[in-house]
Amino acid sequence: MIFTPQSVSFYKKTRIQVIEHLAPDSIAIFHSNDKMPSTGDQYYPFRQNKDLLRLCGIYQEDTALVLFPDHPDQHKRELLFIRRTDDHIRIWEGTCLDKAQAESVSGVKNIYWFDQFESIVYPLIVRAKNVYLNSNEKAAYPLIIENRNERYGKHLMSQFPFHQFHRLQPILKNLSLVKTKEEIQAIKTAIKLTGDTWKIIDALIKPGMHEYEIAAEISYQFEKQGAIHAFEPIVASGSSACALHYKSNHQILAKDDLILVDFGAELNGYAADMTRCKAIDGTMNKRQFEVYDQVLSVFLNVKQVVKAGLTIAELNDIAEEKMGESLLQLGLVPSSEIAEKQKIKKYFPHGVAHFLGMDVHDYGDRYTELQPGMIITCEPGIYITEESIGIRLENDLLITTEGCIDLMEEYEL
């Protein structure tokens, strides 16, 4: 993976925005992600904590950023801690960023080694009245594995039990939902790589291939450009396309089936998300085309109404209403039942949109009001298990004052 940071001015601006939301006499602490073990002595590829990355642009482990804007010593108001490179690390892993390089990326002038963190930061906490801590807050999912932010947070709360501790996540969510010009351009770049990759694999798909061959080609195209997967690609043919998060990618492509490909590049920390479906032999049969046409109709109807002021919950209601009409035309739901959500969800079990940014499922929930500069997906689908038909179409939309811009419009549905 190749990581190209944003400009120094971008990182300085994002830090100022956070500082403006802190209570007086507050210290805010941000940690990098852990290296995650895959075997006894191997690790999964490192992926940086997106909040830390958005504030300083440092893409390596053992990193911490500390903000204390009201400290009387200006040298204690912004501190960056980075990994110290010793001879062992240099021989086995290569050289990490030095202090000058870290400053040139982040714009933070006061840089220390990560092993100095406690000796330098603890005296600062004693002086502060409020401590802001970061965590991984995802409403729909329980916290199974604690990351470094949670571990350090619990440790600090035990060390300083009479301080006032606060959550950083509400601040970070609100500040990152509306994308800057730089961020929109970064997402557009990831989208272009994703769309161009679809053009390549679209031409390769044929009966007799394995799904994993398509997944391998996606990986090859991404890695050639220094990108990684924003999420594990879904390459699902036949009835497997009815499993929303199918990951096996092991089946042989059958002549009369459809294939669903849901994938996205992550480039320089920003994600894309695209889903396309096609006939494996190049020609859909009558039933497959009917279902595809109805999914496309719902997609176009929802995209047309997307605008600032709506919420994803409201878009879901619109999509379900349109989907009910489509399922009626397909003979899947009788007219007496098209208003029943459970009948619709049998064939359309997921939401029609989610936020996109540094994560493929970015900050923001179904009740967040859309604003210009936010980016969401639009992804209706119909899944008919008994007919081995699963079709989903997905593009990424930039919210504007007048509606939305389809950032994937050039890549034909």
N, C-alpha and C positions, 0 to 999 in steps of 0.2 A: 504494500500500500504506500502511496505517496501522499503526503499531506502538505498542502500549500496554505499558509495562514492568511487571514484577512489582513488589512492594513493596521498599523499601530493605532491610528486614529479611531478605527472601529472598536478596538478593545478598550481604549480609554473612554470612549463614549458609553459603552455598555457598563463599565464600572461606575461611571458617574451616575447613570440612571439608577443603579442599585443603591448607591450611597444616598441619593435623594429620597429614598423610601425607608431609610433606617431611622429609628428613634434616636434622639440625642444621646451622646456618650455610649455608642454601640460599637461592638466589634462583630464582624461577619467572617465566617471561616468556610472555605470551600476546599474539598479534597478531590484528588484524582480517583479513578477507579482502581480496583485491585487487578493484579494479574491472576487470572482464573486457572487453576490446575486442571489439566485434562487427563494426565496419568501421574505416576509416581514422581517423575522428574521432568514433565513437559507441561506447557501452558497453551491455552487457547490464544489466538492472536489478540493482542491488547487492543481495547477499544476505550477511548477516553470518555470520562464523564462530560456530558454535553454542557452542563452549566459552567463548569470550570473552563472548558474549551472556549465557550462563547465570551468569557470574561478576560482570557489572557492568551489563548492560542497555543498553549503548550500541550503537545501530544506525546506525552511519555508518562510512565508510572512514577510514583513517589514524588508527587507535586502537590503543593498546597498554596492557596492564595488567601491572604488575610487583609481585610479592610477595616481600618479604625480611623475614620475621617476626622474625628474630634480630638485626637491625641495632640497634646501641645507640641510634641516633637514631630516636625513634618516628615522625618525619616521613618517614623513608625506608623504612618497613615496608610501606606500600601506596601505590603511585603509579599514576596514570592519565594517559595521554597522549592528547590529542584534537587534531583538525584545527583549525588556526588559520584563522579566517575573515578574509580580506583583501577589499579593494574589488573585485578581479577576481572572486573566488568569489561575493561577495555579489551582483554584477551579473548574472553568468551562471548561477549555480546556486541562489542563495538563501543564507540564513544557516544556518550549522551551530550546534551546541550551544555555548554559552559555558561557562566554567568553573563558574559557579554552577548552571547547568542540569545539567551533567554530574554535579556533586556531589549534586544533589537526586535524580537517578535512581539513581546507583550507591552512594551512601553513602561514596565515597572522598573524603577531605578534601584530599589532596595531588595537585593536578591541574596538569599542564604541557602545553605545546603539543607536538605530535608532532615538530616539527622540532628539539626539544631532547632527543630521546630518547637519542642516543649520548652527548652531553656529560654527561648526568645518570646514565645507567645504567652506562656503562663503569666509572667509579670504584666503583660498587657491586659489580660483578662481580669486580673486583680483590680486594675484601674477602671475598667469598663463597668457600666451599670447594666447593660443588656448584652446578651450574646445571641447572635443569629446563627443557626445551624442549618445545613442543607440535609436533605434526605431524598429517598426515591419514593415519591408518593404517586401511586397509580390506583385510582379509586376502585377499579374493577378487579384488582389482583392483590392478594395478600403478599406481604414481604416474606419470602422464603429464605433468601440468603442476604444477610446483612453486608452492606458494603462499607467502605472505610469511613464515609460520612456518618453512618449510623453508629459504628463502633466508637469512633472518636467522640461523637456526640454523647453517648452514654458515659464514656470515661470522664468527659469534662463535667457533666452534670453530677457525677459522684465526687469530683474534686472540688467543685464550686457550687455546693447545693443551695446557697442563698442568693445566687445571681438570678436574674430574670432571663429565661431562655425563650427564644422565639423561632418560628419556622420561616425559612427563606423561600420555600416553595411557592407560596401565594404571590410573593414579589416577582420571582423569576418567571412564573407562568404568565403573569400579566405583561411583563416587559418583552417576552419573546414571541408572543402570539402574532403581533403585527411585525412583519418582516421588513428589514431595511432594504435599500436598493442593492447593497452588497449581497445580502442573503438571498434576495430574489434571483439575482444573477447566478449565485452559486447553485440554487435549486434548478434553474434553467439549464445549467451546464450538466448537472446530473440527469435531468430529463432528456437532454439531447443524446447523451451516451446510452441511456435506456432505450429511447426510441430508435436510434440507429442500430442498436443490437437487435431489436425486434425485426427490423427489415432483413437482417442477415439470417436470423433463425427462421423467419417466416419462409424464406426461400429454401431452407434446408429440410423442413419437415416433410416426411414421406412415410408410407407404410413400411413396417419392418424395423424401423429405428427403435431404440430404447429411449424412454423418457430421460434417463440420465445423460444421454448424449446431447440432448438439448440443453440441459442444465450445465453440462461441461462447456458447451459453446458460449453460454452466457458468462460463465466464470472467466473464460479465456478472453472474451471481448472486454470485460471489465478490467481484468488485471493488466491488459495491454495498455490501458489508459491510467493505471495507478489507482483504480477504484476498488471498492469491495462491495459485497452485497448489503443493501440496506436491511434485508431480511432474507432468510433462506428461501430460494425460489421454489415456487409451486409449478410443477410441470405434470399436469394431470390429464390423462386420456380416458375416454369412455366413462364408465360409472365412477371412476376415481375423482372426476371433476365435481361430483356432488359432495365430496368431503372438503369443507372450506379451507382447512389448513393441511391438506394432503402433502406429505413430505417424502414419501418413499421414493418416488421418481424411478421406479424399477420396471414398469410394465413395457411391453412391446406395443408400438403404435399399430392399431388395427385399421384396415382399409376403410371401413364404413363408420368409424368413430370420429368424434370431435376431440380436439385437444385444447385445454385451457392453460395459459401460461401467465402467471402472476409473479412479477419480479420488479426489481428496482435497483439502480446503482446508488451507492453512497460515495460521494466525492468531496474531499476536503470538509467532511463533517456534515454534509447536507444530503438529504435523501430524495429519491424519486420513487413513484409507485405506479405501475402500469399493469393492466390485465387485458389480454387479447385472447380470442377464440377463433379457431378455424377448422375446416374439415381436413382431416389428415390426408385424404387423397385429392384435395383441392375443390371438391364439389359437395355441398350440403344436400342431403335429401330434403323432401318437402317438409317433413315434420321439424327437422333440425333448423331449416331456414325460418319456419314460422316462429319457433321459440326465439331464435336469434333476433328476428325482426322486432319482436315484442320487447326484448331486453333493450335493444337500441332505442325503441320508442320511449321507454321509461327514462333512459339516460338523457335523451334530448329534451324531454319534458322537464326533468328536474334541473338540468343545466340552464334551461331558459329562465327559470324562476329564481335561481341562486342570486342573492344580492345582500348587501350590507343591511343589518337589522334583523335578519332571520337567524334562527338557531338550527343546529343539526337536528334537534328534536322535531322542529317544524318541517324540515326537509324530509325527515323520515315519514312523517304523516302524509306529505304530498306524494312521496314515492310509493307508499303503501296503497294510497287511493288509486294511483295510476296502475300499480301492479295488479290490483284487484280487477280492473277493467281488462288488463292483458290476460290474466289467468282465466277470466270468463271467456274471452275470445279463443283461448287455447283449449277450452273444454275441461279445465282442471278444477274449477270452482263454479258451482251453479250461481245464478243471479241472486238467489235468496241468501247466499253466504258471503258475498264479496265485501260486505262491511265488517265481517268478523276477522279481527286481526290474527287469531290463531290459525284460521284457514289460510290466510296470506302467508304467514310465517312458515307454514309447512314447505312452501316452495321458495320463499324469500326470507331466510332466517336471520339475516344480518342487517345492520344499518346501511344507509346509502352513502355515508360520507364519514371521514375522520380528518383531523388536522394533520398537516404535513410540515416538516421542518428539519431539525437536526435528528429527530427520530421519525421513522415512517408513521408511527402513531404518536404524534407530537402532543405537546401541551394543549389543553382545551378539551371541553367535554360537550355533551349534546345540548347543554343549556347555555353555552357561551355564545353571546351575540356576535355575529359576523361583522367584521370591520374591514375597510379597505386595507390591503396589505397582508391580510391573512391568506393562507393557502390551504385548501381542503381537497379531498378526492371526491369523485362522483363515481359510484360503483354498484349499480343495480345488478341483480342476477336472478336467474330462475334455475332451480335444481329439481329435476324429475328423476328420482332414483330408479323408479320402476321402468323408465324408458332409457336409462343410462345416458341422460342428457344433463350436462351441467354447463351453463353459460353465464359468464360474468364479463362486463366491460367496464374499464376503469381509466379515467384520465384525471389529471391534476389541474385544479382551477384556482386562479388568483382572483380574490375578491377586489372589486373596484367600486367607485362611487356610483356607477351606473349599472352594475350587474357583476359579471365575471369575465375573465379571459381564460380560455381553454389553452393551457400551456402545452398540450399534446395534440392540438388540433391538426397539425401537419402529418401526424401518424395515423393513417386511415383506420377507422374502426371496421 
